[in-house]
Amino acid sequence: MIRMPLATASLLAIAISLAGCGEGKDKAAAPAPAPAAAPATPAVTPAAPAPAAAAQTDDAAAKAVVANYANIVSAVFDDAEAGAKKLSTAVDAFLAKPNDETLKAAREAWIAARVPYMQSEVFRFGNTIIDDWEGQVNAWPLDEGLIDYVAKDYQHALGNPGATANIIANTEIQVGEDKVDVKEITSEKLASLNELGGSEANVATGYHAIEFLLWGQDLNGTGPGAGARPASDYLQGAGATGGHNDRRRAYLKAVTDLLVSDLEEMSGNWKAGVPDNYRATLEAESGESGLRKMLFGMGSLSLGELAGERMKVALEANSSEDEHDCFSDNTHNSHFYNGKGIRNVYLGEYTRTDGTKVSGPSLSSLVAKADPATDATLRADLDDTQAKLQVIVDHANKGEHFDQLIAAGNTAGNQVVRDAIAALVKQTGAIEQAAGKLGITDLNPDNADHEF
């Protein structure tokens, strides 16, 4: 997405006005927000003006924090890779015997695979190697009619020539004036179809393509219920539904294999002791450079991406099409683990999927040494944000999912989401304050062109 500078913490004094919306995909610039239609969120308590530059942190101490950060990144991507491989195993079992039980297991494996991956997104904005790579892995929202059958009243991005191309039903698709051969469904072919015809809504690969293939469209709008694709869409012969099942099976297999290989690639970039990988380059840079990347990633995920693209946009439009995991109704977990990823980086710790913990020198320890009050404020804000995101999870666990919380007329549900957004915005100001205490000025987290 287009990076727009945030004018330091003073911007946080502006009241959040949330209720009508727009937007598209992760990397797309967000449209101007629509006029607010619901009661404005109470003004976020502004952070103090950004401090004057503090004395620069000792380089050796900073490098120790960056080294621990690299350990955490490596562990998170290793877990994400392992989760994708478990998903691949579950998909293979489902394709071998398509039924309700094996479909349920594949869906559960997809949800489990999201837990470590969503904690990785805080690394994305500070490290261009991840930001440039992630579109093939986690791009959203997608125009699912590019991939498979959809309802007749399916809504898609305006002007997208591939919105109803249906790769699964056709061996050749028409996109504008161009014809594209899709007879062979391979990982390489699917990767080449991303952003087909110049539309960012044409997403053929990644977690969300797999999600659609496992759940199908969520036709419930802002009402209860997720997608309900039947296992019979993957049967061959008697009882098969959906049509073109051989191609649908091939698509699910190819796109899952690609996810595994993509995560293997990123894991390799963060392995310790590899002289020419990205981790080695990061650790060779100054400590200040590494700290800036860490803090910029925290602030940008907190503000522009999670508060803006993933929550404010969907809330303002009252649109389930703009929620992150829209087919599975897993959005509450995705948001929670995004928030947890931000917290992990600041505290210098990560709990792996096997329960073991990676920890070491942290940003928090550096900030506390420079100014204990600033560290305490940011820790409190991180706690508050996780508590607000937990409320969203609690509602989902009681049957009211994110797409229901954002429904027009759901005043209480809307407020739950507004409260989380407000906490994320406030937290971003505290991140900037912490950066200033380490001598890092003009952090300018990405606000994705949103106003808060």
Secondary structure, DSSP 4 states (H G I P E B T S, - for coil): -------TGGGGGSPP--S------TTSPPPPPPPP-SPPPPPPPPPPPPPPPPPPPPHHHHHHHHHHHHHHHHHHHHHHHHHHHHHHHHHHHHHHS-SHHHHHHHHHHHHHHHHHHHHHGGGTTT-HHHHHHTHHHH--S--GGGTS---TT----TT-TTTT--TTT-SEEEETTEEEE-SS--HHHHHHTTTGGG-TT---SSHHHHHHHHH---TTTTSS------GGGG--STT--SS-HHHHHHHHHHHHHHHHHHHHHHHHHT-TT-TTSHHHHHHHS-HHHHHHHHHHHHHHIIIIIIIIIIIIHHHHHT-GGGSTTTTTT-HHHHHHHHHHHHHHHHHTEEE-TTS-EEE-S-HHHHHHHH-HHHHHHHHHHHHHHHHHHHHHHHHHHTT--HHHHTSTT-HHHHHHHHHHHHHHHHHHHHHHHHHHHTT--------TT---
